[in-house]
């Protein structure tokens, strides 16, 4: 019989550790599980929605809306953006809306956030507290507007992420 190597022992220990985490996550469904890089099957999943838009004068923005799933809800826990293009200053604006698609009617806004006149160019983000919970049965997306701080008239663009 072949002896167990140190690598095999580490793999077994890691698998046991993951099994303990999965058992813990399943034993406490009232506490939303947050997946970070790995997903425990059956307990939670995570991902992001993304979208981008472009404005005149060469400015553009990208948005990623991160979420995790727990029980019957998806929870948006982080919104990251990138504002780019020439001539940007540091008093940009960001508006976000989590919206539910309603067939035959206007989309319904489930949550909204608007920044102050203080968003810096480049990468930024916002983490709502509490996290934004939406029914997993709902078809949701995020609408966003970026107003780019430039000399003269500030260009703007609006966009929408893919749907969840």
TORGURO-425513 format. One record per residue (C-alpha): residue in three letters; x, y, z. Coordinates in Angstrom, 2 decimals, padded with zeros to 5 digits. Example, Ala and Ser with C-alpha at 12.3 -4.5 7.8 and 13.67 -1.06 7.14 Angstrom:
> ALA | 012.30 | -004.50 | 007.80 .
> SER | 013.67 | -001.06 | 007.14 .
This chain:
> UNK | 000.00 | 000.00 | 000.00 .
> UNK | 001.31 | 003.44 | -000.99 .
> UNK | 001.82 | 005.98 | 001.86 .
> UNK | -000.24 | 009.19 | 001.84 .
> UNK | 001.84 | 012.15 | 000.71 .
> UNK | 001.85 | 015.60 | 002.29 .
> UNK | 000.00 | 016.96 | -000.77 .
> UNK | -002.74 | 014.35 | -000.44 .
> UNK | -003.10 | 015.17 | 003.25 .
> UNK | -003.46 | 018.87 | 002.41 .
> UNK | -006.09 | 018.13 | -000.24 .
> UNK | -008.08 | 015.99 | 002.22 .
> UNK | -007.82 | 018.69 | 004.91 .
> UNK | -009.01 | 021.32 | 002.43 .
> UNK | -011.95 | 019.17 | 001.35 .
> UNK | -012.94 | 018.58 | 004.97 .
> UNK | -012.71 | 022.32 | 005.62 .
> UNK | -014.98 | 023.09 | 002.63 .
> UNK | -017.43 | 020.44 | 003.81 .
> UNK | -017.55 | 022.08 | 007.25 .
> UNK | -018.17 | 025.49 | 005.66 .
> UNK | -020.95 | 024.07 | 003.49 .
> UNK | -022.57 | 022.45 | 006.51 .
> UNK | -022.34 | 025.74 | 008.43 .
> UNK | -023.82 | 027.75 | 005.53 .
> UNK | -026.71 | 025.30 | 005.16 .
> UNK | -027.33 | 025.19 | 008.89 .
> UNK | -027.85 | 028.96 | 009.14 .
> UNK | -030.02 | 030.09 | 006.19 .
> UNK | -031.09 | 033.24 | 008.05 .
> UNK | -027.60 | 034.65 | 007.61 .
> UNK | -026.88 | 035.49 | 003.96 .
> UNK | -023.82 | 033.58 | 002.75 .
> UNK | -021.29 | 035.70 | 000.89 .
> UNK | -019.32 | 033.90 | -001.76 .
> UNK | -015.90 | 035.34 | -002.46 .
> UNK | -014.18 | 033.69 | -005.37 .
> UNK | -015.63 | 030.23 | -004.67 .
> UNK | -019.15 | 028.94 | -004.51 .
> UNK | -020.41 | 026.32 | -002.09 .
> UNK | -022.84 | 024.19 | -004.10 .
> UNK | -026.42 | 024.56 | -002.94 .
> UNK | -025.63 | 027.19 | -000.32 .
> UNK | -024.93 | 030.36 | -002.29 .
> UNK | -023.73 | 031.73 | -005.58 .
> UNK | -022.31 | 035.06 | -006.64 .
> UNK | -021.67 | 037.07 | -009.76 .
> UNK | -022.09 | 040.48 | -011.31 .
> UNK | -024.07 | 042.37 | -013.90 .
> UNK | -022.23 | 044.80 | -016.16 .
> UNK | -022.86 | 047.60 | -018.61 .
> UNK | -021.17 | 050.59 | -020.18 .
> UNK | -022.03 | 053.85 | -021.90 .
> UNK | -020.30 | 056.59 | -023.84 .
> UNK | -020.84 | 060.35 | -023.91 .
> UNK | -019.87 | 062.99 | -026.41 .
> UNK | -016.43 | 064.59 | -026.02 .
> UNK | -014.91 | 061.10 | -025.59 .
> UNK | -015.97 | 060.27 | -022.04 .
> UNK | -017.22 | 056.82 | -021.04 .
> UNK | -018.21 | 054.78 | -018.01 .
> UNK | -018.39 | 051.13 | -017.03 .
> UNK | -020.42 | 049.62 | -014.20 .
> UNK | -020.31 | 046.26 | -012.42 .
> UNK | -023.09 | 045.42 | -009.95 .
> UNK | -021.97 | 042.54 | -007.71 .
> UNK | -024.50 | 040.25 | -006.05 .
> UNK | -024.73 | 037.04 | -004.08 .
> UNK | -027.62 | 034.62 | -003.72 .
> UNK | -029.01 | 033.41 | -000.44 .
> UNK | -032.27 | 031.54 | -000.06 .
> UNK | -034.99 | 033.08 | -002.23 .
> UNK | -033.19 | 036.40 | -002.78 .
> UNK | -030.31 | 037.94 | -004.68 .
> UNK | -028.45 | 040.61 | -002.72 .
> UNK | -026.57 | 043.44 | -004.44 .
> UNK | -023.65 | 044.24 | -002.16 .
> UNK | -021.26 | 046.32 | -004.29 .
> UNK | -021.41 | 048.66 | -007.29 .
> UNK | -018.07 | 049.48 | -008.96 .
> UNK | -017.57 | 051.94 | -011.80 .
> UNK | -014.85 | 053.32 | -013.98 .
> UNK | -015.10 | 056.84 | -015.43 .
> UNK | -012.68 | 057.62 | -018.24 .
> UNK | -011.84 | 059.88 | -021.15 .
> UNK | -009.94 | 063.11 | -021.54 .
> UNK | -010.52 | 066.30 | -019.57 .
> UNK | -012.20 | 064.70 | -016.54 .
> UNK | -012.03 | 066.48 | -013.22 .
> UNK | -013.02 | 065.19 | -009.76 .
> UNK | -016.63 | 066.33 | -009.31 .
> UNK | -018.38 | 063.66 | -011.39 .
> UNK | -021.80 | 062.22 | -010.54 .
> UNK | -023.17 | 058.67 | -010.49 .
> UNK | -026.82 | 057.58 | -010.26 .
> UNK | -027.85 | 053.93 | -009.87 .
> UNK | -031.25 | 052.20 | -009.91 .
> UNK | -031.96 | 048.51 | -009.38 .
> UNK | -035.05 | 047.86 | -011.49 .
> UNK | -037.47 | 045.02 | -012.03 .
> UNK | -038.71 | 044.32 | -015.55 .
> UNK | -042.50 | 044.17 | -015.66 .
> UNK | -044.01 | 042.79 | -018.86 .
> UNK | -046.45 | 045.21 | -020.47 .
> UNK | -045.69 | 047.96 | -017.92 .
> UNK | -042.90 | 050.37 | -017.06 .
> UNK | -039.98 | 048.90 | -015.09 .
> UNK | -040.31 | 049.27 | -011.31 .
> UNK | -037.50 | 050.86 | -009.31 .
> UNK | -036.62 | 048.69 | -006.29 .
> UNK | -033.68 | 050.77 | -005.01 .
> UNK | -031.88 | 053.97 | -006.00 .
> UNK | -028.73 | 055.83 | -005.06 .
> UNK | -027.27 | 059.13 | -006.26 .
> UNK | -023.77 | 060.30 | -005.42 .
> UNK | -022.84 | 063.77 | -004.34 .
> UNK | -020.98 | 066.09 | -006.69 .
> UNK | -017.72 | 064.46 | -005.61 .
> UNK | -016.96 | 061.28 | -007.58 .
> UNK | -013.34 | 061.13 | -008.73 .
> UNK | -012.32 | 060.08 | -012.22 .
> UNK | -011.11 | 056.50 | -012.62 .
> UNK | -012.28 | 053.67 | -010.40 .
> UNK | -014.87 | 054.12 | -007.66 .
> UNK | -017.60 | 052.23 | -005.92 .
> UNK | -020.44 | 052.12 | -003.45 .
> UNK | -021.56 | 049.40 | -001.01 .
> UNK | -025.16 | 049.78 | 000.18 .
> UNK | -026.00 | 048.93 | 003.76 .
> UNK | -028.09 | 046.92 | 004.15 .
> UNK | -027.47 | 045.04 | 000.92 .
> UNK | -030.19 | 045.40 | -001.71 .
> UNK | -032.33 | 042.23 | -001.64 .
> UNK | -034.53 | 041.27 | -004.59 .
> UNK | -036.64 | 038.19 | -005.22 .
> UNK | -034.85 | 035.56 | -007.30 .
> UNK | -038.03 | 035.25 | -009.37 .
> UNK | -037.80 | 038.90 | -010.45 .
> UNK | -035.99 | 039.82 | -013.68 .
> UNK | -033.77 | 042.70 | -012.55 .
> UNK | -031.10 | 044.98 | -014.02 .
> UNK | -029.30 | 048.16 | -013.00 .
> UNK | -029.84 | 051.47 | -014.82 .
> UNK | -027.05 | 054.01 | -014.39 .
> UNK | -026.21 | 057.58 | -015.34 .
> UNK | -022.75 | 059.11 | -015.30 .
> UNK | -022.28 | 062.90 | -015.45 .
> UNK | -018.70 | 063.77 | -016.38 .
> UNK | -017.17 | 066.86 | -014.74 .
> UNK | -015.44 | 068.88 | -017.46 .
> UNK | -014.91 | 072.53 | -018.21 .
> UNK | -017.97 | 073.90 | -019.98 .
> UNK | -021.12 | 071.79 | -020.26 .
> UNK | -020.80 | 068.41 | -018.49 .
> UNK | -021.48 | 065.48 | -020.84 .
> UNK | -023.53 | 062.56 | -019.57 .
> UNK | -024.40 | 059.04 | -020.57 .
> UNK | -026.92 | 056.47 | -019.42 .
> UNK | -026.76 | 052.72 | -019.63 .
> UNK | -028.20 | 049.47 | -018.42 .
> UNK | -026.60 | 046.25 | -017.26 .
> UNK | -027.53 | 042.82 | -018.48 .
> UNK | -030.37 | 041.19 | -016.52 .
> UNK | -030.35 | 038.75 | -013.64 .
